[in-house]
């Protein structure tokens, strides 16, 4: 499943290719990708047609593009969750339709810019992701992640407002996160995966950061010392920034950026997916254990519960 770095790569692509462009028409090929939109396909098409997408925002793994009508904000946004296999692709109108294409948006030109791809396409093999129109509500001081940083009074989709800031948000508070973790009587990895605690950290990057910080995934969150906590947050930010620079992590063709290119951070993974291989620090064989219906990868020597 795409995690924060992968979604941020897509957001940056949307910011380059899709913003400040009018939606000339929308075509829904599979209504299952609109199951979060209560009005169904006809309402989705009617709401989008003629609207201009003004910017590209992200919080955690959600993407949204605020909409304007004749230059005036509508208080709504096109909101996207990629799920496990969702892709947002910019394509020319003449380009053959991709397999598993669910929604096609025909885009108008951008003033002063020629030769932009004419379509934004939502492709989703497993159909866990989707698109819908959201009402924008006050961000409750949490802000939005990514390069476009929100002030406390900015607006976010209603279903996103409960999600915490992510570690790459310039307004992310280490002190605030530490205060929450000290009250958490649960494993540190479980806390890192809780989007109401800190957003955008998924299974891959949690394992990588925990390995880098030498913290066992089952260590109770409330027992982390301050030095352990600081090492862990440093590791989370470092691994996500390195993943961004590599275009994200692609284990198969289900995750690509808006141009269809895969990321290559999987070549730099130190723990995730490497059970049975020697630890890059101490040479001990890495282990895999089941955790939260997922797998956790760790070094039994470098990462101890105490």
C-alpha positions in Angstrom: 0.0 0.0 0.0 1.3 3.5 -0.8 2.6 5.3 2.3 3.4 9.0 2.9 6.4 9.3 0.5 4.6 7.6 -2.3 1.5 9.8 -1.9 3.7 12.9 -1.6 5.4 12.0 -4.9 2.0 11.8 -6.5 0.9 15.1 -4.9 4.0 16.8 -6.3 3.2 15.4 -9.8 -0.4 16.7 -9.5 0.9 20.1 -8.4 3.1 20.2 -11.6 0.6 18.9 -14.1 -3.0 19.3 -12.9 -3.5 22.5 -10.9 -5.1 25.6 -12.2 -6.8 23.6 -14.9 -10.5 23.3 -15.6 -12.3 19.9 -15.6 -14.0 20.0 -19.0 -15.7 16.6 -18.5 -15.6 13.6 -16.2 -16.3 10.0 -17.3 -16.9 7.3 -14.7 -16.1 3.8 -16.0 -16.6 1.9 -12.7 -18.9 3.4 -10.1 -17.3 1.2 -7.4 -14.4 3.8 -7.3 -17.0 6.4 -6.2 -18.5 4.5 -3.3 -17.4 7.2 -0.9 -19.4 9.8 -3.0 -23.0 9.6 -1.7 -24.5 11.2 -4.8 -23.2 8.5 -7.2 -21.7 8.9 -10.6 -24.1 11.5 -12.1 -23.7 13.8 -9.1 -19.9 13.4 -9.2 -19.8 14.3 -12.9 -22.1 17.3 -12.5 -20.2 18.6 -9.5 -16.8 18.4 -11.2 -17.6 19.6 -14.7 -16.5 23.2 -15.2 -14.6 23.4 -12.0 -11.0 24.5 -11.7 -8.5 22.6 -9.5 -6.6 25.2 -7.6 -3.8 23.3 -5.8 -2.8 19.8 -4.6 -2.8 19.1 -0.9 -2.1 16.0 1.3 -2.5 14.9 4.8 -1.1 11.4 5.6 -2.2 9.2 2.7 -5.1 11.4 1.5 -4.9 13.7 -1.5 -7.2 16.5 -2.3 -7.6 19.2 -4.9 -9.7 22.2 -3.8 -12.2 23.4 -6.5 -13.1 26.8 -7.7 -16.0 28.0 -9.9 -15.3 31.1 -12.0 -12.4 31.9 -9.7 -14.4 31.6 -6.5 -13.7 28.8 -4.0 -16.6 26.3 -3.7 -15.7 25.0 -0.3 -15.4 21.5 -1.8 -12.5 19.4 -3.1 -11.8 16.4 -5.3 -10.5 14.0 -2.7 -8.5 10.8 -3.5 -7.4 7.9 -1.5 -5.1 5.5 -3.4 -5.9 2.5 -1.3 -3.7 -0.5 -2.1 -3.3 -0.1 -5.8 -4.8 3.3 -6.9 -2.9 5.4 -9.4 -3.4 8.9 -10.6 -1.9 9.3 -14.1 -1.6 12.2 -16.5 -2.1 11.1 -20.1 -2.7 12.6 -23.5 -6.2 12.1 -24.8 -4.8 9.9 -27.6 -3.0 7.5 -25.2 -4.6 4.1 -25.0 -6.7 3.6 -21.9 -4.9 1.7 -19.1 -6.2 -1.6 -17.8 -8.3 -1.0 -14.7 -9.1 2.6 -15.7 -12.0 3.7 -13.4 -12.4 7.5 -13.8 -11.2 9.8 -16.6 -11.1 13.6 -16.2 -10.6 15.7 -19.4 -8.6 18.9 -18.4 -8.5 22.2 -20.1 -5.3 24.2 -20.8 -3.4 26.2 -18.2 -2.9 29.9 -19.1 0.5 30.4 -20.6 1.4 26.7 -20.7 1.2 24.6 -23.8 1.4 20.9 -24.5 0.1 19.7 -21.1 -1.3 16.2 -21.0 -5.1 16.4 -21.5 -6.4 13.8 -19.1 -6.1 12.9 -15.4 -6.9 9.2 -15.0 -7.7 7.2 -11.9 -6.6 3.5 -12.3 -7.2 1.0 -9.6 -6.7 -2.8 -9.9 -8.0 -3.8 -6.5 -10.6 -1.1 -6.1 -9.8 -0.3 -2.4 -9.1 3.3 -3.3 -11.5 5.9 -4.7 -12.4 9.5 -5.6 -15.2 11.6 -4.1 -16.2 15.3 -3.6 -15.7 16.4 0.0 -16.8 19.4 2.0 -13.9 21.4 3.3 -13.9 22.2 7.0 -11.5 24.0 9.4 -8.3 22.1 9.9 -8.5 22.4 13.7 -4.9 23.7 13.8 -3.4 20.5 12.4 -2.4 21.8 9.0 -1.8 19.9 5.8 1.3 17.9 4.9 3.5 18.4 1.9 5.1 21.4 0.3 1.8 23.3 0.5 1.6 24.0 4.2 -1.6 25.1 5.8 -2.1 27.7 8.5 -4.3 26.6 11.5 -7.4 28.2 9.9 -7.0 26.4 6.5 -9.6 23.9 5.3 -9.3 20.2 4.9 -11.8 17.5 3.7 -14.2 16.6 6.6 -13.1 13.0 6.7 -9.4 14.0 7.0 -9.8 16.5 9.9 -9.1 13.9 12.6 -5.8 12.8 11.1 -2.7 14.0 12.9 0.2 15.9 11.3 2.9 13.8 9.6 6.6 13.9 10.4 7.5 15.9 7.2 5.0 18.7 8.0 7.0 21.8 9.0 4.5 22.4 11.8 4.9 18.8 13.1 5.5 18.9 16.9 7.9 16.5 18.5 6.9 17.5 21.9 3.2 17.0 21.1 3.9 13.5 19.8 6.0 12.5 22.7 3.3 13.7 25.1 0.8 11.4 23.3 3.2 8.4 23.3 3.9 8.7 27.0 0.2 8.1 27.5 0.0 5.1 25.1 -0.1 1.7 26.8 0.6 -0.1 23.5 3.5 -1.2 21.3 5.5 1.6 19.7 4.9 0.2 16.2 1.1 0.1 16.8 1.3 3.8 17.9 3.3 4.8 14.8 0.7 3.2 12.5 -2.2 5.0 14.3 -3.1 7.9 12.0 -4.7 9.8 14.8 -1.3 9.8 16.6 1.0 10.6 13.7 0.0 10.3 10.1 1.6 8.8 7.0 3.8 6.1 8.6 2.9 2.7 7.2 4.4 -0.8 7.7 7.5 -0.4 5.5 8.7 2.9 6.9 7.9 2.0 10.5 10.1 -1.1 10.3 12.9 0.9 8.6 12.8 3.7 11.2 12.6 1.3 14.1 15.6 -0.7 12.8 17.6 2.6 12.3 16.8 3.8 15.8 17.5 0.3 17.3 14.0 0.1 18.9 12.0 -3.1 19.0 8.6 -2.9 17.4 6.9 -4.3 20.5 8.5 -2.0 23.0 5.7 -0.1 24.9 5.4 3.4 23.6 5.2 4.9 27.1 8.6 3.4 28.0 10.7 5.1 25.3 13.4 7.3 26.9 13.8 10.7 25.5 17.0 9.7 23.6 15.2 6.7 22.1 12.3 8.9 21.1 14.6 11.5 19.5 16.5 8.8 17.6 13.3 7.3 16.4 11.8 10.6 15.0 15.1 11.4 13.4 15.0 8.0 11.8 11.4 8.4 10.6 12.1 11.8 9.0 15.3 10.5 7.5 13.9 7.4 5.9 10.9 9.3 4.5 13.1 12.0 3.0 15.3 9.4 1.4 12.3 7.6 0.1 11.0 10.8 -1.4 14.3 11.4 -3.1 14.1 7.9 -4.6 10.5 8.4 -5.9 9.0 6.1 -3.2 9.0 2.4 -2.9 7.7 0.1 -5.7 7.6 -3.6 -5.1 5.4 -4.1 -8.2 3.7 -2.0 -10.8 0.8 -1.0 -8.5 2.5 2.1 -7.2 3.8 4.6 -9.8 3.9 8.4 -10.0 1.7 10.5 -12.2 4.0 9.9 -15.2 3.8 6.1 -14.7 7.4 5.8 -13.3 8.2 3.5 -10.4 10.2 4.5 -7.3 13.3 2.6 -6.4 13.7 3.1 -2.6 13.2 -0.7 -2.2 16.8 -1.1 -3.1 17.8 0.9 0.0 15.7 -1.0 2.6 17.6 -2.3 5.6 14.9 -4.3 7.4 11.6 -4.6 5.6 11.3 -7.8 3.5 14.8 -9.0 4.4 14.1 -11.8 6.8 16.9 -14.3 6.8 19.5 -11.8 5.5 22.3 -10.5 7.7 21.7 -7.2 9.6 23.7 -4.4 7.9 25.0 -3.4 11.4 25.8 -6.5 13.3 25.5 -9.4 10.8 22.7 -11.2 12.9 20.0 -12.7 10.6 17.0 -10.5 10.4 13.6 -12.0 11.6 10.0 -11.6 10.5 7.1 -11.9 12.9 3.4 -11.4 12.4 2.0 -8.2 13.9 -1.4 -6.5 13.4 -2.2 -8.8 10.4 1.0 -7.6 8.8 4.7 -8.6 9.1 7.4 -7.0 11.2 11.0 -7.2 10.2 13.7 -6.6 12.8 17.2 -7.5 14.1 17.0 -9.6 17.3 20.4 -8.3 18.4 20.2 -4.6 17.6 16.5 -4.2 18.5 15.7 -5.5 21.9 12.6 -4.9 23.9 14.6 -3.4 26.8 
